[in-house]
Amino acid sequence: MSDQIMVTMQHVYMSHGCARGTLTFLKRHDLDYRKFFLDGGLPVEQIEATGDAMALRVAEVARNGR
């Protein structure tokens, strides 16, 4: 079993984000949007590595299990 924290659309929605903005963000940072939307998200470290303020807020939600 993996202890890796995955950021999902649920975390985006909890951070008051949207799917369209998330797709734009993922493409802008050359992240695998198919994996994000279809395969259960991306590792929190990958999202944090972008340094994007909104992404960091979403990552924090994921880390806190909210």
DSSP file (Angstrom, degrees, kcal/mol; ACC not computed):
  #  RESIDUE AA STRUCTURE BP1 BP2  ACC     N-H-->O    O-->H-N    N-H-->O    O-->H-N    TCO  KAPPA ALPHA  PHI   PSI    X-CA   Y-CA   Z-CA
    1    1 A M              0   0    0      0, 0.0     2,-0.3     0, 0.0     0, 0.0   0.000 360.0 360.0 360.0 136.6    0.0    0.0    0.0
    2    2 A S        -     0   0    0      1,-0.1     0, 0.0     2,-0.1     0, 0.0  -0.651 360.0-161.7 -90.7 139.6    1.3    3.4   -1.0
    3    3 A D        +     0   0    0     -2,-0.3     2,-0.2     2,-0.1    -1,-0.1   0.317  51.9 128.6 -95.3   6.5    1.5    6.3    1.5
    4    4 A Q        -     0   0    0      1,-0.1     2,-0.5    39,-0.0    -2,-0.1  -0.423  58.5-132.0 -68.1 132.7    1.8    8.8   -1.4
    5    5 A I        -     0   0    0     -2,-0.2    39,-2.7     2,-0.0     2,-0.4  -0.745  21.2-157.0 -87.0 127.4   -0.7   11.6   -1.2
    6    6 A M  E     -A   43   0A   0     -2,-0.5     2,-0.5    37,-0.2    35,-0.1  -0.883   9.8-138.5-107.8 135.8   -2.5   12.2   -4.5
    7    7 A V  E     +A   42   0A   0     35,-3.5    35,-1.7    -2,-0.4     2,-0.2  -0.811  32.4 177.1 -90.1 129.5   -4.1   15.5   -5.4
    8    8 A T     >  -     0   0    0     -2,-0.5     4,-1.6    33,-0.2     3,-0.5  -0.701  47.8 -94.7-125.7 175.4   -7.5   15.0   -7.1
    9    9 A M  H  > S+     0   0    0     27,-0.3     4,-3.0     1,-0.2     5,-0.2   0.824 121.1  65.6 -61.9 -30.1  -10.4   17.1   -8.5
   10   10 A Q  H  > S+     0   0    0      1,-0.2     4,-2.3     2,-0.2    -1,-0.2   0.921 102.6  47.0 -57.8 -42.4  -12.0   16.7   -5.1
   11   11 A H  H  > S+     0   0    0     -3,-0.5     4,-1.1     2,-0.2    -1,-0.2   0.881 110.8  52.1 -66.7 -38.0   -9.2   18.7   -3.6
   12   12 A V  H ><>S+     0   0    0     -4,-1.6     5,-2.8     2,-0.2     3,-0.6   0.947 111.3  46.6 -61.8 -48.4   -9.5   21.3   -6.4
   13   13 A Y  H ><5S+     0   0    0     -4,-3.0     3,-1.8     1,-0.3    -2,-0.2   0.888 108.9  54.7 -61.9 -39.3  -13.2   21.7   -5.7
   14   14 A M  H 3<5S+     0   0    0     -4,-2.3    -1,-0.3     1,-0.3    -2,-0.2   0.751 107.4  51.8 -65.6 -22.4  -12.6   22.0   -2.0
   15   15 A S  T <<5S-     0   0    0     -4,-1.1    -1,-0.3    -3,-0.6    -2,-0.2   0.233 124.4-106.5 -96.3  11.7  -10.2   24.8   -2.8
   16   16 A H  T < 5S+     0   0    0     -3,-1.8    -3,-0.2     1,-0.2    -2,-0.1   0.787  76.3 136.9  67.7  30.9  -12.9   26.5   -4.9
   17   17 A G      < -     0   0    0     -5,-2.8     2,-0.3    -6,-0.1    -1,-0.2  -0.382  42.4-136.0 -95.2 179.9  -11.3   25.6   -8.1
   18   18 A C     >  -     0   0    0     -2,-0.1     4,-1.9     1,-0.1     5,-0.1  -0.899  21.1-113.1-136.7 165.0  -12.8   24.4  -11.3
   19   19 A A  H  > S+     0   0    0     -2,-0.3     4,-2.6     2,-0.2     5,-0.2   0.900 114.0  52.0 -65.9 -42.6  -12.1   21.7  -14.0
   20   20 A R  H  > S+     0   0    0      1,-0.2     4,-2.2     2,-0.2    -1,-0.2   0.931 112.2  45.6 -62.4 -45.5  -11.4   24.2  -16.8
   21   21 A G  H  > S+     0   0    0      1,-0.2     4,-2.4     2,-0.2    -1,-0.2   0.860 112.0  52.9 -64.8 -35.1   -8.9   26.1  -14.7
   22   22 A T  H  X S+     0   0    0     -4,-1.9     4,-2.8     2,-0.2    -2,-0.2   0.915 108.2  49.7 -66.9 -42.9   -7.3   22.8  -13.6
   23   23 A L  H  X S+     0   0    0     -4,-2.6     4,-2.4     2,-0.2     5,-0.2   0.927 111.7  48.8 -61.2 -44.8   -6.9   21.7  -17.2
   24   24 A T  H  X S+     0   0    0     -4,-2.2     4,-2.6     1,-0.2    -2,-0.2   0.924 112.4  48.9 -59.8 -45.4   -5.3   25.0  -18.1
   25   25 A F  H  X S+     0   0    0     -4,-2.4     4,-1.9     2,-0.2    -2,-0.2   0.929 111.3  48.9 -59.3 -48.4   -2.9   24.7  -15.1
   26   26 A L  H  <>S+     0   0    0     -4,-2.8     5,-3.2     1,-0.2    -2,-0.2   0.906 113.9  45.6 -62.4 -42.9   -1.9   21.1  -15.9
   27   27 A K  H ><5S+     0   0    0     -4,-2.4     3,-1.5     3,-0.2    -1,-0.2   0.913 110.3  54.4 -65.6 -42.3   -1.2   22.0  -19.6
   28   28 A R  H 3<5S+     0   0    0     -4,-2.6    -1,-0.2     1,-0.3    -2,-0.2   0.855 114.6  40.4 -59.6 -36.1    0.7   25.1  -18.6
   29   29 A H  T 3<5S-     0   0    0     -4,-1.9    -1,-0.3    -5,-0.2    -2,-0.2   0.238 112.8-117.6 -99.4  12.7    3.0   23.1  -16.3
   30   30 A D  T < 5 +     0   0    0     -3,-1.5     2,-0.3     1,-0.2    -3,-0.2   0.882  60.7 154.4  53.3  44.5    3.3   20.1  -18.7
   31   31 A L      < -     0   0    0     -5,-3.2     2,-1.2    -6,-0.2    -1,-0.2  -0.741  57.0 -96.8-101.1 152.5    1.6   17.8  -16.3
   32   32 A D     >  -     0   0    0     -2,-0.3     4,-2.0     1,-0.2     5,-0.1  -0.519  40.9-179.9 -73.1  95.4   -0.3   14.6  -17.3
   33   33 A Y  H  > S+     0   0    0     -2,-1.2     4,-2.7     1,-0.2     5,-0.3   0.814  78.8  57.3 -70.7 -29.5   -3.9   15.8  -17.4
   34   34 A R  H  >>S+     0   0    0      2,-0.2     4,-2.9     1,-0.2     5,-0.6   0.935 108.8  46.1 -64.6 -43.8   -5.2   12.5  -18.4
   35   35 A K  H  >5S+     0   0    0      3,-0.2     4,-1.8     2,-0.2     6,-1.1   0.913 113.4  50.7 -63.0 -41.8   -3.6   10.8  -15.4
   36   36 A F  H  <>S+     0   0    0     -4,-2.0     5,-0.8     1,-0.2     4,-0.3   0.949 120.4  32.5 -61.1 -50.0   -4.9   13.6  -13.2
   37   37 A F  H  <5S+     0   0    0     -4,-2.7    -2,-0.2     3,-0.1    -1,-0.2   0.827 132.8  26.6 -79.8 -32.3   -8.5   13.4  -14.4
   38   38 A L  H  <5S+     0   0    0     -4,-2.9    -3,-0.2    -5,-0.3    -2,-0.2   0.704 119.3  47.1-107.3 -22.9   -8.8    9.6  -15.2
   39   39 A D  T  <<S-     0   0    0     -4,-1.8    -3,-0.1    -5,-0.6    -2,-0.1   0.109 117.8 -83.7-115.2  22.9   -6.3    7.8  -13.0
   40   40 A G  T   5S-     0   0    0     -4,-0.3    -4,-0.2    -3,-0.1    -3,-0.1   0.721  75.5 -73.9  90.0  20.3   -6.9    9.3   -9.5
   41   41 A G      < -     0   0    0     -6,-1.1   -33,-0.2    -5,-0.8    -4,-0.1  -0.389  55.1 -70.8  99.6-171.8   -4.8   12.4   -9.5
   42   42 A L  E     -A    7   0A   0    -35,-1.7   -35,-3.5    -2,-0.1     5,-0.1  -0.909  54.6 -84.2-126.4 153.7   -1.1   13.3   -9.3
   43   43 A P  E >>  -A    6   0A   0      0, 0.0     4,-1.5     0, 0.0     3,-0.9  -0.294  35.8-126.1 -58.5 139.9    1.4   13.2   -6.4
   44   44 A V  H 3> S+     0   0    0    -39,-2.7     4,-2.7     1,-0.3     5,-0.2   0.840 109.1  59.5 -57.5 -35.3    1.2   16.2   -4.2
   45   45 A E  H 3> S+     0   0    0    -40,-0.3     4,-1.9     1,-0.2    -1,-0.3   0.857 102.4  53.1 -63.5 -34.6    4.9   16.8   -4.6
   46   46 A Q  H <4 S+     0   0    0     -3,-0.9     4,-0.4     2,-0.2    -1,-0.2   0.881 111.3  45.6 -68.2 -38.1    4.5   17.2   -8.3
   47   47 A I  H >< S+     0   0    0     -4,-1.5     3,-1.2     1,-0.2     5,-0.4   0.918 113.1  49.8 -69.6 -44.0    1.8   19.8   -7.8
   48   48 A E  H >< S+     0   0    0     -4,-2.7     3,-1.7     1,-0.2    -2,-0.2   0.835  98.2  68.6 -63.8 -32.8    3.8   21.6   -5.1
   49   49 A A  T 3< S+     0   0    0     -4,-1.9    -1,-0.2     1,-0.3    -2,-0.2   0.687  86.8  68.3 -63.2 -17.6    6.9   21.7   -7.4
   50   50 A T  T <  S-     0   0    0     -3,-1.2    -1,-0.3    -4,-0.4    -2,-0.2   0.801  92.4-145.0 -70.8 -27.2    5.1   24.1   -9.7
   51   51 A G    <   +     0   0    0     -3,-1.7     2,-0.2    -4,-0.4    -2,-0.1   0.472  44.3 151.4  75.4   0.8    5.3   26.8   -7.1
   52   52 A D     >  -     0   0    0     -5,-0.4     4,-2.5     1,-0.1    -1,-0.3  -0.471  47.6-136.9 -68.7 131.2    1.9   28.1   -8.2
   53   53 A A  H  > S+     0   0    0      1,-0.2     4,-1.6     2,-0.2    -1,-0.1   0.893 103.1  45.3 -59.5 -44.2    0.1   29.8   -5.3
   54   54 A M  H  > S+     0   0    0      1,-0.2     4,-2.1     2,-0.2    -1,-0.2   0.894 112.4  52.0 -68.1 -38.0   -3.3   28.2   -6.0
   55   55 A A  H  > S+     0   0    0      1,-0.2     4,-2.7     2,-0.2    -2,-0.2   0.885 107.0  53.5 -64.1 -38.3   -1.7   24.8   -6.6
   56   56 A L  H  X S+     0   0    0     -4,-2.5     4,-2.0     2,-0.2    -1,-0.2   0.866 107.4  51.4 -64.5 -35.1    0.0   25.1   -3.2
   57   57 A R  H  X S+     0   0    0     -4,-1.6     4,-1.9     2,-0.2    -2,-0.2   0.909 111.2  47.1 -67.4 -41.7   -3.4   25.8   -1.6
   58   58 A V  H  X S+     0   0    0     -4,-2.1     4,-2.2     1,-0.2    -2,-0.2   0.913 111.3  51.9 -64.7 -42.1   -4.9   22.7   -3.3
   59   59 A A  H  X S+     0   0    0     -4,-2.7     4,-2.8     1,-0.2    -2,-0.2   0.878 106.9  53.4 -61.6 -38.6   -1.8   20.6   -2.2
   60   60 A E  H  X S+     0   0    0     -4,-2.0     4,-2.3     2,-0.2    -1,-0.2   0.914 107.6  50.6 -63.5 -42.6   -2.3   21.8    1.4
   61   61 A V  H  X>S+     0   0    0     -4,-1.9     5,-1.8     2,-0.2     4,-0.5   0.928 111.9  48.2 -59.1 -45.1   -5.9   20.6    1.3
   62   62 A A  H ><5S+     0   0    0     -4,-2.2     3,-1.0     1,-0.2    -2,-0.2   0.924 112.0  48.6 -62.2 -45.2   -4.8   17.2    0.1
   63   63 A R  H 3<5S+     0   0    0     -4,-2.8    -1,-0.2     1,-0.3    -2,-0.2   0.855 111.0  50.4 -64.6 -34.6   -2.1   17.0    2.7
   64   64 A N  H 3<5S-     0   0    0     -4,-2.3    -1,-0.3    -5,-0.2    -2,-0.2   0.509 107.5-126.6 -83.2  -3.6   -4.5   17.9    5.5
   65   65 A G  T <<5       0   0    0     -3,-1.0    -3,-0.2    -4,-0.5    -2,-0.1   0.769 360.0 360.0  66.2  25.2   -7.0   15.3    4.3
   66   66 A R      <       0   0    0     -5,-1.8    -4,-0.1    -6,-0.2    -1,-0.1   0.465 360.0 360.0 -82.1 360.0   -9.7   17.9    4.1
